[in-house]
């Protein structure tokens, strides 16, 4: 399998939001993009702020665009701020170098998409993203 299905995307988001409820986070938003950066699925919890969609999308989109987690992009921003600033300009502001965006790969290690989560502290957002990807119900294997 080299394409991310809607069923898988929904499962990943549900896993991320379930982790958020387990951690009693602020209201969250989670998005899954395909490997081309197109939205496959998005959910936002009641009470999430209006910017959560765009932040979650920017975390996931930046991960796909740079083929790395948004955490690594945040680390890069510390040592190469001019480069990361230029990426923001080139992408029309579509990247958010802050933890919470992760690449999604199938069992063969092929890139099939990315998740972005926003709503709480970046480290918590990232935990929720990991939980969504690692959900055994999502069947990311080929």
N, C-alpha and C positions, 0 to 999 in steps of 0.2 A: 504494500500500500504506500503510495507516494502522495496521496491527496488527503487532506484533513476533511472529515465529514462533519456535517452539522450536528449529528448525534454525538460525535466525539467532542466537538467544541462545547456543546451544552453540558456534557459530562464534566469537562475540565472546569468550566465556570462554576458549575454546581459544587464541585470539590473545593474550589477556592473559596466560595462563599460559605460553605459548611465549616471550613477551617476558621474563617472570620467569626462566625457565630460561636465556635468553640473557644476562641480567644477573646470573645466579647469586645470586638473592635468597634470603632466608629462605623457608620454606614459606608459600605464599600461599593465600588463599581469594578467589573471585570469584563475584559474583552478578549476575544480570540480572533487573530488574523490568519489568513492563509499565507503561504510562503511568498506570495506576490504583494502582501500588505493589504489585501482586501478584507473587509469585515466579514467574518463567518457568523459570529454570535456576540451578543452583548447583553449584560444584565446589570441593573443598578438597584441597590437596596433602597427601600423607603427612607427618606431623610438624607440621602447622599446629596452633596452640594452639586450645583450645576456644572462645575468645571471637571468633575470626576471622569466623565466620559472622555473628554479631550486629553486629560492627563494619562489615563489608562491606555488610550490609543497611542499616545506619543511614546510611552514606555515600550509598548509592543512593537510599534513601527520602527523605532530606533534600533531595537534589538535585531529585527530582520535586516534593516538597512546596513548595519555594521557587523552582522553575524556574531553578536556577543550579547551578554546580558546587559540590562540597563545599569546594573551595579558596576560592571567593568567600564561602562561608558562614564559613570560618575567618577570612578578612579582615574580614568583617562583625563577627565576634565580638570582634575587637580594638578596633573603634571603637564598637560598639553591644553591649557585653557583656550588659546587662540584657535587651535584646530577644532575643538569641540564647539566653540562659538561659531566658527565658519560652517560646521556641519548644520548647526541650527539655522543659519542664513540660507544655505543651499537647499535645505529641506523645507523651507517656508515655515519654520517653527514647529515642524512635525516630530521632533525628538525631545525626550525628557530624560536627561542623564541622572536618573534617580532609581534606586532599587525598586523592583516590582515588575520588571519586564524580563521575560525568559523565552528562550527559543524552545520550540517543541519539535522533538525528533521522534521518528518511529523506531522500532526495535533494530532496524538495520543502520541506525545513526543518520538517516536522511532527514534533512530539514523539511518539515511539513507546515510550520507556522510559528506563531508566538502568542504568548499571553501577556496582558498588562493588567495590573491591579492597582487601584488607588483608593485612598480613603482614610488611611491611618498613617502611622510612622512608616517611612520607607522599608525598614527591616521587617515590619509586620506585613506590609503589602507583599514583600518578596516571599515570606513564609507561606502566605496564602497562594501565591502563584505556584510555588513548589508543590503544595498539597494538591492543587488541581491537576497538575501534570502527573503526579505520582499516584493518583487515584486508580486503583486496580480495576475499577468498573469501566474505565474509559477505553480500554483495548487499543493501545497505540501500537501494538505489535502488528507485523505484516501477516 
